[in-house]
Amino acid sequence: MAREADQGELGRLSLGFIPAASNDLLPEVLREFRRRFPKVELYMHELMPDRVVQSLHDRRVDVSFLFLPCEDQDVPCKVVSREPLVVALPETHPLASEPKLEMRDLANEDFVLPARYSTPSLYGKIVEVCHRSGFLPNAVQEEVGLMQTVLGVVAGGLGIALVPASLRNLNRRGVVYKELRNPEAVVEMGVVWRRGDNSPVLASFLRVVGEVSERKIKEQAEPENRLEQPHNVSQG
């Protein structure tokens, strides 16, 4: 038991996560960690983004996922995923028939924004992308805490939203998603922990997160690489 504990194979870990992490990365990390470290007890805590760092300092959680950036110098972080923002539209919206959209196509639209104070990183990224495109979003709703609720408001026809692409996994009825041609419209997810925490179990978890993240990034890049490779033309 002592050997297993020293190697991070035995113990407990309190894991925090924001709801958006459960749409893509988190399930795969949990499956892989459980397969390799079945004797580690995992305690899950769903957190709003603005509570993640304080929960680490309060030792309520040992490690957590959240949208970046993280400004606290006592909380190391590592990028684990980069995904594009996509446009969530009511299915009856005039732009719903377009294959792809430009940010400038959205300049006169009503936006449903994530809550500024409970989801500061994502809110800031969306406003930044709009500003770089020459406009500020006209917010009809900006106190929506959960991305699932944002989609519900969009489905109700109150406005459009920029959301992480992994939210498409929710298959919300009444909502269609459109890719953007703007390459800067990307949001980053990170894993964060307390500086100085030398727990072997934490080290094991971070190692699994890194391996899963690298694998997913590689899988996402392979289709793009195939598209960029020139086709061989046989000479007859």
C-alpha positions as CSV (number, residue, x, y, z in Angstrom):
1,M,0.0,0.0,0.0
2,A,2.9,2.4,0.8
3,R,4.5,1.7,-2.6
4,E,1.2,2.2,-4.4
5,A,0.6,5.5,-2.5
6,D,4.1,6.7,-3.4
7,Q,3.5,6.0,-7.1
8,G,0.1,7.7,-7.1
9,E,-1.8,4.5,-7.5
10,L,-3.7,4.7,-4.2
11,G,-5.3,7.6,-2.5
12,R,-8.0,10.2,-3.1
13,L,-8.4,13.2,-5.3
14,S,-11.0,16.0,-5.3
15,L,-11.6,17.0,-8.9
16,G,-13.3,20.3,-9.8
17,F,-14.7,21.0,-13.2
18,I,-16.8,23.6,-14.9
19,P,-19.9,22.3,-16.7
20,A,-18.4,23.0,-20.2
21,A,-15.6,20.5,-19.5
22,S,-18.0,17.6,-19.4
23,N,-19.0,18.2,-23.0
24,D,-15.7,16.8,-24.5
25,L,-12.5,16.4,-22.5
26,L,-13.6,15.3,-19.1
27,P,-15.4,12.0,-19.9
28,E,-12.3,10.7,-21.7
29,V,-10.0,11.7,-18.9
30,L,-12.2,10.0,-16.3
31,R,-12.3,6.8,-18.3
32,E,-8.6,6.7,-18.8
33,F,-7.8,7.6,-15.2
34,R,-10.2,5.0,-13.8
35,R,-8.8,2.3,-16.1
36,R,-5.2,3.0,-15.0
37,F,-5.7,4.0,-11.4
38,P,-8.8,2.0,-10.1
39,K,-7.7,2.3,-6.5
40,V,-7.8,6.1,-6.4
41,E,-11.0,7.5,-5.0
42,L,-12.3,10.4,-7.1
43,Y,-14.6,13.1,-5.6
44,M,-16.2,15.3,-8.2
45,H,-17.2,18.9,-7.7
46,E,-19.1,20.9,-10.4
47,L,-18.1,24.5,-10.1
48,M,-18.9,27.8,-11.6
49,P,-15.8,29.3,-13.3
50,D,-15.5,32.1,-10.8
51,R,-15.3,29.7,-7.9
52,V,-12.6,27.4,-9.3
53,V,-9.5,29.3,-8.0
54,Q,-11.0,30.0,-4.5
55,S,-12.0,26.3,-4.2
56,L,-8.3,25.4,-4.8
57,H,-7.1,27.8,-2.1
58,D,-9.8,26.6,0.3
59,R,-8.6,23.0,-0.4
60,R,-12.1,22.0,-1.5
61,V,-10.6,20.6,-4.6
62,D,-7.1,19.5,-5.6
63,V,-7.3,20.1,-9.3
64,S,-9.8,21.6,-11.7
65,F,-10.7,22.4,-15.3
66,L,-11.6,25.9,-16.3
67,F,-11.5,28.4,-19.2
68,L,-8.3,30.3,-19.5
69,P,-6.7,32.7,-18.8
70,C,-6.1,32.2,-15.1
71,E,-4.6,35.3,-13.5
72,D,-3.6,33.8,-10.0
73,Q,0.1,33.3,-9.7
74,D,-0.3,30.7,-7.0
75,V,-2.3,28.5,-9.3
76,P,-0.2,26.8,-12.1
77,C,-2.1,26.0,-15.2
78,K,-1.7,24.0,-18.4
79,V,-3.6,24.3,-21.6
80,V,-5.4,21.0,-22.3
81,S,-7.7,21.9,-25.2
82,R,-8.2,24.6,-27.8
83,E,-11.4,24.7,-29.6
84,P,-13.1,27.1,-32.0
85,L,-16.1,29.2,-31.1
86,V,-19.1,28.5,-33.2
87,V,-22.3,30.5,-33.7
88,A,-25.5,29.1,-32.1
89,L,-28.5,30.3,-33.9
90,P,-32.3,29.6,-33.6
91,E,-33.1,27.1,-36.4
92,T,-35.5,29.7,-38.0
93,H,-32.8,32.4,-38.2
94,P,-32.0,33.8,-41.7
95,L,-28.4,32.9,-41.3
96,A,-29.2,29.3,-40.5
97,S,-29.0,28.3,-44.1
98,E,-25.4,29.7,-44.6
99,P,-22.6,27.0,-44.7
100,K,-20.1,29.3,-42.7
101,L,-20.2,32.7,-41.2
102,E,-17.9,35.7,-40.8
103,M,-17.9,37.6,-37.5
104,R,-18.9,40.7,-39.4
105,D,-22.2,38.9,-40.4
106,L,-23.1,39.1,-36.7
107,A,-22.5,42.8,-36.1
108,N,-26.2,43.7,-36.0
109,E,-27.4,40.6,-34.1
110,D,-28.7,40.3,-30.6
111,F,-26.3,38.3,-28.4
112,V,-26.9,36.0,-25.5
113,L,-23.7,36.3,-23.5
114,P,-22.4,34.1,-20.6
115,A,-22.5,35.9,-17.2
116,R,-19.6,38.4,-17.0
117,Y,-18.8,37.7,-13.3
118,S,-19.4,34.0,-13.1
119,T,-17.8,33.1,-16.5
120,P,-15.3,35.9,-16.9
121,S,-12.8,34.2,-19.2
122,L,-15.3,33.1,-21.7
123,Y,-17.2,36.4,-21.6
124,G,-14.0,38.3,-22.1
125,K,-13.0,36.1,-25.1
126,I,-16.3,36.6,-26.8
127,V,-16.2,40.4,-26.4
128,E,-12.6,40.4,-27.6
129,V,-13.4,38.5,-30.8
130,C,-16.3,40.8,-31.5
131,H,-14.2,43.9,-30.9
132,R,-11.5,42.7,-33.2
133,S,-14.1,42.4,-35.9
134,G,-15.2,46.0,-35.5
135,F,-18.2,45.9,-33.2
136,L,-19.3,45.2,-29.6
137,P,-22.0,42.6,-29.1
138,N,-25.5,43.9,-28.5
139,A,-26.3,41.9,-25.4
140,V,-30.0,41.1,-24.8
141,Q,-29.1,38.6,-22.1
142,E,-25.7,38.6,-20.2
143,E,-26.5,37.0,-16.9
144,V,-26.7,33.4,-18.0
145,G,-24.5,31.3,-15.9
146,L,-24.6,27.9,-17.7
147,M,-23.8,27.3,-21.4
148,Q,-26.7,24.8,-21.5
149,T,-29.0,27.6,-20.5
150,V,-27.5,29.9,-23.1
151,L,-28.6,27.3,-25.7
152,G,-32.1,27.3,-24.2
153,V,-32.4,31.1,-24.6
154,V,-31.1,30.8,-28.2
155,A,-33.6,28.1,-29.0
156,G,-36.3,30.4,-27.7
157,G,-35.4,32.9,-30.3
158,L,-34.1,35.7,-28.1
159,G,-30.7,36.0,-29.8
160,I,-27.6,34.2,-31.0
161,A,-24.5,33.1,-29.1
162,L,-20.9,32.3,-29.5
163,V,-20.2,29.0,-27.8
164,P,-17.3,26.5,-27.7
165,A,-17.6,23.9,-30.5
166,S,-17.9,21.0,-28.1
167,L,-21.3,22.3,-27.0
168,R,-22.6,20.8,-30.3
169,N,-22.5,17.4,-28.5
170,L,-25.6,18.5,-26.5
171,N,-27.8,18.4,-29.7
172,R,-30.1,21.0,-28.4
173,R,-33.5,21.0,-30.3
174,G,-34.2,24.3,-32.0
175,V,-30.5,25.3,-32.3
176,V,-28.2,25.1,-35.3
177,Y,-24.5,25.7,-35.2
178,K,-22.4,27.5,-37.8
179,E,-18.6,27.5,-38.1
180,L,-16.7,30.8,-38.3
181,R,-14.1,31.7,-40.9
182,N,-12.3,33.8,-38.2
183,P,-9.2,31.8,-37.0
184,E,-8.8,33.9,-33.9
185,A,-12.2,32.8,-32.5
186,V,-10.7,30.1,-30.3
187,V,-11.2,29.4,-26.6
188,E,-8.7,27.5,-24.4
189,M,-9.5,25.1,-21.6
190,G,-6.9,24.5,-18.9
191,V,-6.2,22.3,-15.9
192,V,-5.2,24.1,-12.7
193,W,-3.9,23.0,-9.3
194,R,-2.2,24.5,-6.2
195,R,1.4,25.5,-6.4
196,G,3.6,23.3,-4.2
197,D,1.2,20.4,-4.1
198,N,3.5,17.3,-4.5
199,S,0.8,14.7,-4.2
200,P,1.6,11.5,-6.2
201,V,-2.0,11.1,-7.0
202,L,-2.2,14.6,-8.4
203,A,0.9,13.9,-10.5
204,S,-0.7,10.7,-11.9
205,F,-3.9,12.6,-12.8
206,L,-2.0,15.5,-14.5
207,R,0.0,12.9,-16.5
208,V,-3.3,11.3,-17.7
209,V,-4.8,14.7,-18.6
210,G,-1.6,15.6,-20.6
211,E,-1.7,12.3,-22.5
212,V,-5.4,12.5,-23.3
213,S,-5.0,16.2,-24.3
214,E,-2.1,15.5,-26.7
215,R,-4.0,12.6,-28.3
216,K,-7.1,14.7,-28.9
217,I,-5.1,17.6,-30.3
218,K,-3.3,15.2,-32.6
219,E,-6.7,13.6,-33.7
220,Q,-8.1,17.1,-34.4
221,A,-5.0,18.1,-36.5
222,E,-5.0,15.0,-38.7
223,P,-8.0,15.9,-40.9
224,E,-6.5,19.4,-41.4
225,N,-3.2,17.9,-42.4
226,R,-4.9,15.7,-45.0
227,L,-6.6,18.7,-46.5
228,E,-3.4,20.6,-46.8
229,Q,-1.4,17.8,-48.4
230,P,-1.2,18.1,-52.3
231,H,-2.7,15.3,-54.2
232,N,-0.4,13.3,-56.4
233,V,-1.3,13.6,-60.1
234,S,-0.2,10.6,-62.2
235,Q,1.4,11.4,-65.5
236,G,0.0,9.3,-68.4
